[in-house]
Amino acid sequence: MRNWAALLLMGTMGCAGCSGGETPPSPDQDVIRDGGIWSPDRGAGVEVLARGRSLPPTRVAGAAELRPDAGPGPFTDMRVHVDVSGTVGSVPCPVPSGSYCDGFAVLDASGATIAVDSYAYLGPKPACRARWADGTRVASLSGIWQQRGSGAGALSVLALSSCDDLDGPAPAEGSPAPPSDEVRQLVSGWAPGRLVSVHGVVVARWKSSSGAFGFAMQDPDGAPSSGVRLVRSRSSPVPASAPEVGDWIRVTARATRDGEHLLEL
């Protein structure tokens, strides 16, 4: 999120009369054409259709698959879980961001290292940060598998989406979201600059008091290549508010960044 924040915390915006910051439902005559990924019949925005839905199943991975130089793959921007008997270390910084260190490393018994981003969704001072002190033993990790820039090269990180992603309980189950493969269709036919509209389940999110926010969303079945991220900058003219984890939403936004599956409001 620090990388996003550097770009996003610019300018100001206001919104008088925005109904809760959410895109209003489409008119009845739009229903037949609804779900068109490439030709949405509505303006940009985020519409929450249902809350408290089950999260897509996590991708179970091994520590070797989640190494910092692994690069992008079919589970980028998706929920990942790994059982690991490892130790926390932060020197040298495994997730650098300018003069800051945005995370820590977990080194398992085989010598495999996982770079863990503690900032992307938790911010600079999460209440649970004492849990990843140097030398702490870790048995399991969950989070969003992401690719991010780091100096001159790319870095693959497991971004914690909540404090419970570190040796915590599995998230509570909710009602399942309707079947959909729209995010997978979007990712497979990625076209930067195009306005698109897709449904998905929010699996992680961050927000700031400035109005900037971002989240990761997936198809309900958690199939490969069905994860995407969205950001809204502080200066965005689009009236929208951050959804919650577990929300079943419809997003209409612009695809951007040729080498990264990111939507922008």
N, C-alpha and C positions, 0 to 999 in steps of 0.2 A: 504493500500500500504506500510505502514511502516514495517509491518510484511514481506511483499514480499521483500522490499528493503534491509532488514537486510540479507536476503538470497542471493539477486541478485547482490548487488554491490560488487562483488568479482572478481578478475582477470581482464584480458583485452582481447580484441579480435579485429581483423582487418579483413577487407574484400575488397580485391582488385578485381575490375572488376565485383562486384555484381550489377546486373541491377536494380538499384533503391531499392535494398534490398528485392525485391519480388520474389517469386518462379515463374519461367517461366511457361507459359501455357503448358499443357500436349500435346504430339504429337497427330496427327489425329488418329493414330491407337489405342489410348488409350480411345477414346470417348465411345465405347460400354461398357467398364468396369468402366467408370467414376461413382463416387458417392459411391463406395464400402467403407463402413464405416470401416470394419474390415481389409481389405486387399488393402490399397491404392497402386496405381501403380506409385507413385511419392515420392520424398524425402520430408522431413519435410520443412515447410515454410508456408507463408501467401500469398495468391493470391487475390487481389482485382478485383472482376468481374464487379462491378457497384458501382457508388457513389450516394449519395443523396436519398437513399431509405427510405420509411416510416418506423418508428420504430414500433415494435410490440405493440399492445395495452397494457396498464398498468393493473396490477391486482389491483382492488380497495379493500382496506383493512380497517379494523377498528383499532383504537389505541390498543385495547386489544390483537389483533392478532399479533401485532408488538412489544410486550414487550421484554425486553432484555433476558429473560430466555425462550423464545418461542421455541428455538431449530430449527433444519432444517425441511423443509417441501417441498411440491411440487412447491413452488414459490421461493426457494433459488436460488440466482444468477440471478433473473429476475426483471424486472421493476415493481415497486409497487407505488401506490399513496394512500394517506390518507388525508382526510379533518379533521382537528383538530383545536379546539380552545384552544390553549395551550400557555405556557410560557417557555422560554429558561432558562436553569440552567446548570452550569458547576461545581458546588461544592456539593458533592465530584465528582471527574472526572468520567463520565459515560463510557468513552472509553479509559481506560489506556493503555499505551504502554511504559513500562520502566519508565523513568523519564518524559515522555511526556504525554500530554492529546490530544488524536486524535479526539476529537469531543465534543458534547454537548448533553444534554437531553432536551426533550420537554415533559412537564407535562400538561396533559389536565384536563378539569374541573372534570372529574370522578376520577382523581387520577392515571390514567394509564400513564406509562412512555415509551417513545420511545428513545432508544439510537441512536444518529445520528453520523455517522462517516464522518467527514469533510475532512479527510486526504486521504482516499483510492484512490480517483480519482482527487482531487483538489490540493493535495500537502500541504506543510507546511504553505504557506503564500498566500492563494487565495485573490484576490482583494476584494471579497465580505465578508471577515471574520467579518467585523464590523456589519453585519446584524444578527449575532447570539450572540450579547452581552447579558449578564445575564439580565433577566427581559423583553426581547423583546417578543412581542406577535406574535404568528405564527398561520396562518389560514390553511395552507396546506403544505404537504411535499411529495416529490417524490424522487425516487432513486433506487438503486439496493439492494435488500434484501440479506444480506450476513451473514454467520456464521464465526466467527473468534475466535482465542484463546485469553484469557485474564487471565494472571496469572495461577491459578490452574484449571480454568474452561473455558467453552465456553461462547461466548457472541453473541447474535443476534443483528445486527445493520442494520440501513437503511443508506447506503452509498450514499451521494450526488454525482451525476455524473456531475453536472454543477451548477453554482450559481443560475440558474433559477429553480432548484429543491426546493428551499425554497421560497414559496409565489411568484413564477414566472409564466410566461405564459407557455402554453403547447407548445411542440416543433412543428416547422413547418412541415406540411405534405409533403412528396415527392412521387415519384412513388413507387408502391408496389414492393416488392421483389418476385421472383418466389415462389410458394408454396413449402414447404419442411418440413419434420418432422425428419430430420436427427439428430438434437441435442437431440430430445426426444428419438430416438432409442439408441443413444449413452449413455444417462443417465440411461435408463432402463436396459441396458446391460453392465454397467460399468465394465471394466476389467483393473485394474492398470498394467502398464508396456507395454500395447499394443499400437502399432502405429496405429492411426486412422485418417480418413479424413472426414470432415463434412463441410456443407455449413451453413451459418447463417448470421444474421444482427448484426452488432456491435452496442451495446446500451450504452456502457461507456468505456472509456479508459484512461490510464495514460502513460506517457513516460518520460524518463530522457535523459540528454545529454550524458550519458555513453553508450547508446544503449539498455539499459534495458527498457522493456515496458510490459504492461499487459492490458487486456480488457475483458469485458463480452460480450457474444454473445447469441442470441436466435433464435429459429424458428420464421418465420415471423408472424405466427398466435398468438403467445404469449400463447399457451396452457400450462397447468400445466406440470412441470418437463421438460421444454425445454430451460433451461438456463445453461450455462457453462462458466467458466473463463479460460483464458490462460495467461501464463507469459513467457517472454523470459529474461533470465539473461544476465548480461553484459558479462559473460564469455562464453555464448553459441556460438558454432561454426556454428550455422544455420544462413545464411544470410537472414534477414527479417527486415522490418520496420513496425512501428506501423500504423495500419489503422485508419480511422476517424470514428466517430459516424455516423451511417447511411450507412456505406459501406456494400455491399453484398459481402461476402468473402467465400473463400474455405480455410480451415485450415487443414494442415496435421501435427500432433504433437503426443506426447506420453501421454497417460492417466497415471495419478499418484495419489498418496494419497488415500488409500482405503476409508477413512472416509470423503473425500472431492472431489467434481467433479472439478478437475483442470487438464488442459493440460499444458505441458511444451515443449518449443522449445529447 
